[in-house]
Amino acid sequence: MVNDSLARTIDRVIPFDSTAGNPLPPDSKKGIIIKYFNGVTLEEAVQSNQEIDETARALVGNEQNSTKKAYLIYRWVARNIKYDYDKAAALSKGNDKISSGSIVAFNTRKGI
């Protein structure tokens, strides 16, 4: 999180009924969804698609060890996805209308 983004994140905590998938009235204590400072929830941020799945399968090959699989994917991300300084700057100024998440990062090879 950048600068005061934690404060902005806390303001976006929404009561949520995970069984029905609907927001709850403000006085409900059943559950929460956190809307992150870049305007997406964790669930939205980690979406995948066929190309990402195929790339991940190709990277790990026949590896069975989960730690090694995670390392192979981590290494690919570190070598292929660059930090998007422009997006980070725009978000730190309150612009949360920017496309974000794993699919965007994979397609553009940039992310935060």
N, CA and C of each residue as an Amber inpcrd file, in Angstrom:
protein
   336
   0.8320000  -1.1620000   0.0000000   0.0000000   0.0000000   0.0000000
   0.8910000   1.2440000   0.0000000   0.4340000   2.2360000  -0.6730000
   1.2260000   3.4410000  -0.8650000   0.6220000   4.5990000  -0.0770000
   1.4730000   5.3500000   0.6080000   1.0760000   6.5700000   1.3170000
  -0.1540000   6.3440000   2.1910000  -1.2520000   7.0410000   1.9170000
  -2.4530000   6.9270000   2.7410000  -3.4400000   5.9090000   2.1770000
  -2.9540000   5.0040000   1.3270000  -3.8740000   4.0670000   0.6880000
  -4.5350000   3.1210000   1.6850000  -3.8780000   2.8270000   2.8190000
  -4.5130000   1.9820000   3.8260000  -5.7640000   2.6570000   4.3580000
  -5.6850000   3.9400000   4.6140000  -6.8660000   4.6730000   5.0870000
  -7.9690000   4.6300000   4.0440000  -7.6060000   4.7680000   2.7730000
  -8.6150000   4.7100000   1.7190000  -9.1870000   3.3000000   1.6070000
  -8.3630000   2.2760000   1.8530000  -8.8420000   0.8960000   1.8150000
  -9.8500000   0.6570000   2.9240000  -9.5530000   1.1030000   4.1210000
 -10.4470000   0.8930000   5.2590000 -11.8080000   1.5190000   4.9900000
 -11.8290000   2.6530000   4.3050000 -13.1020000   3.2890000   3.9710000
 -13.9260000   2.4540000   2.9970000 -13.3330000   1.4790000   2.3680000
 -14.0400000   0.7000000   1.3550000 -14.4030000  -0.6970000   1.8430000
 -14.4130000  -0.9080000   3.1220000 -14.8450000  -2.1880000   3.6660000
 -16.3590000  -2.2380000   3.5850000 -16.8670000  -3.2840000   2.9570000
 -18.2930000  -3.3910000   2.6870000 -18.8390000  -4.6330000   3.3820000
 -19.8890000  -4.5350000   4.2090000 -20.5070000  -5.7410000   4.7710000
 -20.9800000  -6.6470000   3.6400000 -20.7690000  -7.9590000   3.7960000
 -21.0400000  -8.8740000   2.6920000 -21.5230000 -10.2180000   3.2070000
 -22.5540000 -10.7530000   2.5720000 -23.0660000 -12.0850000   2.8790000
 -22.4480000 -13.0490000   1.8800000 -21.4490000 -13.8250000   2.3190000
 -20.7380000 -14.7030000   1.3930000 -21.6090000 -15.8490000   0.8910000
 -22.6660000 -16.2150000   1.6160000 -23.5210000 -17.3070000   1.1620000
 -24.4330000 -16.8650000   0.0310000 -24.8840000 -15.6250000   0.0700000
 -25.7870000 -15.1280000  -0.9700000 -25.0590000 -14.2980000  -2.0160000
 -23.8370000 -13.8520000  -1.7060000 -23.0810000 -13.0430000  -2.6470000
 -23.5800000 -11.6240000  -2.7780000 -24.2310000 -11.1200000  -1.7390000
 -24.8100000  -9.7780000  -1.8040000 -24.3000000  -8.8940000  -0.6740000
 -24.1990000  -7.5850000  -0.9340000 -23.8710000  -6.6650000   0.1600000
 -24.9710000  -6.7000000   1.2130000 -24.5890000  -6.5010000   2.4640000
 -25.5420000  -6.4860000   3.5720000 -25.8060000  -5.0530000   4.0110000
 -26.8790000  -4.8460000   4.7640000 -27.1200000  -3.5100000   5.3270000
 -25.9330000  -3.0890000   6.1880000 -25.6870000  -1.7780000   6.3170000
 -24.5220000  -1.2880000   7.0620000 -24.4210000  -1.7800000   8.4970000
 -25.5420000  -2.1250000   9.1430000 -25.4860000  -2.5530000  10.5380000
 -25.1870000  -4.0440000  10.6880000 -25.0510000  -4.7730000   9.5950000
 -24.8010000  -6.2090000   9.6550000 -23.3430000  -6.4980000   9.9960000
 -23.1030000  -7.6020000  10.6970000 -21.7450000  -7.9940000  11.0810000
 -21.3980000  -9.3660000  10.5020000 -22.1040000  -9.8330000   9.4760000
 -21.9360000 -11.1900000   8.9700000 -20.6000000 -11.4190000   8.2730000
 -20.0740000 -10.4520000   7.5650000 -18.8110000 -10.6200000   6.8570000
 -18.4260000  -9.3340000   6.1610000 -17.2440000  -9.3270000   5.5650000
 -16.8010000  -8.1230000   4.8670000 -16.1190000  -8.4780000   3.5550000
 -16.1010000  -7.5170000   2.6620000 -15.2710000  -7.5480000   1.4620000
 -14.4180000  -6.2990000   1.5410000 -13.1580000  -6.4230000   1.2780000
 -12.3130000  -5.2360000   1.2550000 -12.1020000  -4.8350000  -0.1940000
 -12.4640000  -3.6100000  -0.5140000 -12.2230000  -3.0510000  -1.8370000
 -10.8580000  -2.3900000  -1.7490000  -9.8820000  -2.9250000  -2.4330000
  -8.5160000  -2.4410000  -2.3140000  -8.3350000  -1.0730000  -2.9400000
  -7.2070000  -0.4220000  -2.6470000  -6.9970000   0.9540000  -3.0970000
  -6.9810000   1.0790000  -4.6070000  -6.7250000   0.0110000  -5.3300000
  -6.7490000   0.1090000  -6.7870000  -8.1280000  -0.2120000  -7.3470000
  -9.1190000  -0.2780000  -6.4730000 -10.4950000  -0.3980000  -6.9170000
 -10.9870000  -1.8020000  -7.1860000 -10.1880000  -2.8170000  -6.8730000
 -10.6360000  -4.1890000  -7.0930000 -10.5170000  -4.9850000  -5.8020000
 -11.3490000  -6.0100000  -5.6780000 -11.2520000  -6.9040000  -4.5310000
 -10.1630000  -7.9270000  -4.8120000  -9.7660000  -8.6480000  -3.7920000
  -8.7750000  -9.7030000  -3.9700000  -9.2740000 -10.7280000  -4.9830000
 -10.5520000 -11.0890000  -4.8810000 -11.1260000 -12.0640000  -5.8140000
 -11.0130000 -11.5830000  -7.2600000 -11.2700000 -10.3020000  -7.4760000
 -11.1570000  -9.7410000  -8.8230000  -9.6950000  -9.6740000  -9.2680000
  -8.8070000  -9.3630000  -8.3380000  -7.3970000  -9.1710000  -8.6700000
  -6.7050000 -10.4600000  -9.0900000  -7.1730000 -11.6000000  -8.5950000
  -6.4790000 -12.8610000  -8.8740000  -7.1760000 -13.7140000  -9.9290000
  -8.0490000 -13.1110000 -10.7070000  -8.7130000 -13.8500000 -11.7780000
  -7.6760000 -14.4070000 -12.7480000  -8.0250000 -15.4940000 -13.4080000
  -7.1350000 -16.1090000 -14.3830000  -7.8780000 -16.2630000 -15.6970000
  -7.1530000 -16.7040000 -16.7090000  -7.7680000 -17.0240000 -17.9950000
  -6.9960000 -18.1890000 -18.6070000  -7.4090000 -18.6300000 -19.7670000
  -6.7970000 -19.8050000 -20.3860000  -5.3110000 -19.5860000 -20.6640000
  -4.9380000 -18.4140000 -21.1340000  -3.5340000 -18.1500000 -21.4540000
  -2.6500000 -18.1810000 -20.2010000  -3.1360000 -17.6070000 -19.1140000
  -2.3760000 -17.6470000 -17.8570000  -2.2550000 -19.0870000 -17.3690000
  -3.3560000 -19.8280000 -17.4020000  -3.3380000 -21.2210000 -16.9490000
  -2.3780000 -22.0660000 -17.7830000  -2.4040000 -21.8820000 -19.1050000
  -1.5110000 -22.6460000 -19.9860000  -0.0490000 -22.2840000 -19.7330000
   0.2200000 -21.0130000 -19.5170000   1.5880000 -20.5770000 -19.2220000
   2.0650000 -21.2010000 -17.9160000   1.2180000 -21.1840000 -16.8980000
   1.5840000 -21.7700000 -15.6050000   1.8560000 -23.2650000 -15.7440000
   1.0070000 -23.9720000 -16.4820000   1.2240000 -25.4100000 -16.6820000
   2.5330000 -25.6700000 -17.4240000   2.8270000 -24.8610000 -18.4290000
   4.0760000 -25.0260000 -19.1790000   5.2880000 -24.7430000 -18.2870000
   5.1700000 -23.7580000 -17.4180000   6.2810000 -23.4010000 -16.5320000
   6.6050000 -24.5080000 -15.5380000   5.5880000 -25.1280000 -14.9620000
   5.8360000 -26.1280000 -13.9170000   6.0560000 -27.5170000 -14.4800000
   5.6340000 -27.7500000 -15.7120000   5.8600000 -29.0540000 -16.3320000
   5.3350000 -30.1870000 -15.4730000   6.1880000 -31.1660000 -15.2240000
   5.8070000 -32.3400000 -14.4310000   6.1870000 -32.2140000 -12.9590000
   6.6150000 -31.0340000 -12.5590000   7.0280000 -30.8330000 -11.1580000
   5.8670000 -31.1660000 -10.2230000   6.1490000 -31.9360000  -9.1820000
   5.1260000 -32.3320000  -8.2150000   5.1850000 -31.5190000  -6.9210000
   6.3500000 -31.0010000  -6.5930000   6.5410000 -30.2760000  -5.3430000
   5.9150000 -28.8830000  -5.4440000   4.9630000 -28.5950000  -4.5620000
   4.2440000 -27.3150000  -4.6090000   5.1650000 -26.1150000  -4.4190000
   6.1490000 -26.2510000  -3.5490000   7.0840000 -25.1490000  -3.3190000
   7.8930000 -24.8620000  -4.5730000   8.3450000 -25.9000000  -5.2460000
   9.1130000 -25.7130000  -6.4810000   8.2360000 -25.1290000  -7.5830000
   6.9800000 -25.5690000  -7.6420000   6.0570000 -24.9980000  -8.6360000
   5.8730000 -23.5060000  -8.3850000   5.6630000 -23.1560000  -7.1290000
   5.4920000 -21.7390000  -6.7860000   6.7340000 -20.9440000  -7.1670000
   7.9190000 -21.5170000  -6.9200000   9.1600000 -20.8230000  -7.2620000
   9.2840000 -20.6310000  -8.7740000   8.9370000 -21.6280000  -9.5560000
   9.0250000 -21.5110000 -11.0170000   8.1140000 -20.4000000 -11.5360000
   6.9220000 -20.3240000 -10.9840000   5.9930000 -19.2570000 -11.3940000
   6.5030000 -17.9040000 -10.9020000   6.9670000 -17.8560000  -9.6590000
   7.5270000 -16.6140000  -9.1080000   8.6800000 -16.1090000  -9.9770000
   9.5720000 -17.0100000 -10.3590000  10.7300000 -16.6230000 -11.1740000
  10.2840000 -16.0540000 -12.5160000   9.2670000 -16.6740000 -13.1270000
   8.7580000 -16.1600000 -14.4040000   8.1930000 -14.7530000 -14.2180000
   7.3950000 -14.5620000 -13.1700000   6.8130000 -13.2430000 -12.9130000
   7.9260000 -12.2160000 -12.7040000   8.9280000 -12.5510000 -11.8980000
  10.0230000 -11.6180000 -11.6160000  10.7740000 -11.2280000 -12.8850000
  10.8800000 -12.1370000 -13.8280000  11.6150000 -11.8700000 -15.0710000
  10.7580000 -11.2270000 -16.1590000   9.4480000 -11.3560000 -16.0650000
   8.5880000 -10.9490000 -17.1790000   7.5940000  -9.8330000 -16.8870000
   7.3050000  -9.5800000 -15.6200000   6.3410000  -8.5330000 -15.2680000
   7.1070000  -7.3790000 -14.6240000   7.0200000  -6.2230000 -15.2230000
   7.7110000  -5.0310000 -14.7250000   6.7790000  -4.2280000 -13.8200000
   7.3650000  -3.4950000 -12.8940000   6.5820000  -2.6360000 -12.0110000
   6.0500000  -1.4600000 -12.8140000   4.7610000  -1.1770000 -12.6770000
   4.1240000  -0.0920000 -13.4280000   4.1110000   1.1790000 -12.5760000
   5.1580000   1.9560000 -12.7050000   5.2930000   3.1880000 -11.9190000
   4.1990000   4.1970000 -12.2550000   3.8100000   4.2730000 -13.5330000
   2.7610000   5.2200000 -13.9230000   1.4300000   4.8730000 -13.2550000
   1.0910000   3.5850000 -13.2380000  -0.1560000   3.1570000 -12.5930000
  -0.1010000   3.4310000 -11.0930000   1.0280000   3.1310000 -10.4790000
   1.1730000   3.3750000  -9.0420000   1.0050000   4.8560000  -8.7250000
   1.5900000   5.7110000  -9.5550000   1.4720000   7.1580000  -9.3330000
   0.0280000   7.6150000  -9.4940000  -0.6470000   7.1210000 -10.5250000
  -2.0470000   7.4980000 -10.7500000  -2.9280000   7.0380000  -9.5930000
  -2.7090000   5.8210000  -9.1160000  -3.5040000   5.3020000  -8.0010000
  -3.2330000   6.0680000  -6.7140000  -1.9880000   6.4760000  -6.5090000
  -1.6680000   7.2110000  -5.2840000  -2.3100000   8.5920000  -5.2720000
  -2.7240000   9.0690000  -6.4450000  -3.4100000  10.3630000  -6.5460000
  -4.9280000  10.2040000  -6.4920000  -5.3910000   8.9740000  -6.2250000
  -6.8190000   8.7490000  -6.0560000  -7.5430000   8.2520000  -7.2910000
  -6.8500000   8.0360000  -8.3830000  -7.4900000   7.5260000  -9.5960000
  -7.6630000   6.0170000  -9.4630000  -8.8750000   5.5720000  -9.1290000
  -9.1060000   4.1360000  -8.9920000  -9.9360000   3.5820000 -10.1460000
  -9.9320000   4.2710000 -11.2600000 -10.6530000   3.8150000 -12.4530000
  -9.6980000   3.1340000 -13.4380000  -8.5940000   2.6200000 -12.9310000
  -7.5670000   2.0140000 -13.7660000  -7.7460000   0.5030000 -13.7430000
  -7.6590000  -0.1200000 -14.9160000  -7.7370000  -1.5800000 -14.9850000
  -6.5630000  -2.1770000 -14.2260000  -6.8570000  -3.2090000 -13.4440000
  -5.8190000  -3.8100000 -12.6260000  -6.1190000  -5.2860000 -12.4340000
  -5.1620000  -6.0060000 -11.9110000  -5.3420000  -7.4160000 -11.6260000
  -4.3850000  -8.2810000 -12.4190000  -4.4580000  -9.5790000 -12.1780000
  -3.5040000 -10.5050000 -12.7830000  -3.6380000 -10.6000000 -14.2970000
  -4.8470000 -10.5650000 -14.8190000  -5.0200000 -10.6690000 -16.2750000
  -4.4300000  -9.4480000 -16.9640000  -4.6990000  -8.2710000 -16.4420000
  -4.1410000  -7.0400000 -17.0150000  -2.6160000  -7.0840000 -16.9390000
  -2.0770000  -7.4740000 -15.7960000  -0.6190000  -7.5430000 -15.6340000
  -0.0120000  -8.5550000 -16.6040000  -0.6490000  -9.6940000 -16.7630000
  -0.1360000 -10.7090000 -17.6850000  -0.1440000 -10.1840000 -19.1200000
  -1.2390000  -9.5600000 -19.5190000  -1.3690000  -9.0840000 -20.9010000
  -0.4370000  -7.9190000 -21.2210000  -0.2360000  -7.0270000 -20.2600000
   0.5860000  -5.8330000 -20.5100000   2.0290000  -6.0180000 -20.0660000
   2.2700000  -7.0700000 -19.2980000   3.5870000  -7.3490000 -18.7110000
   4.0220000  -6.2470000 -17.7430000   3.0130000  -5.5630000 -17.1550000
   3.2710000  -4.5340000 -16.1390000   2.2030000  -4.6430000 -15.0640000
   2.5830000  -4.3590000 -13.8300000   1.5990000  -4.3790000 -12.7540000
   2.1620000  -3.7730000 -11.4850000   1.3000000  -3.6920000 -10.4650000
   1.7380000  -3.1780000  -9.1640000   1.3150000  -4.1410000  -8.0760000
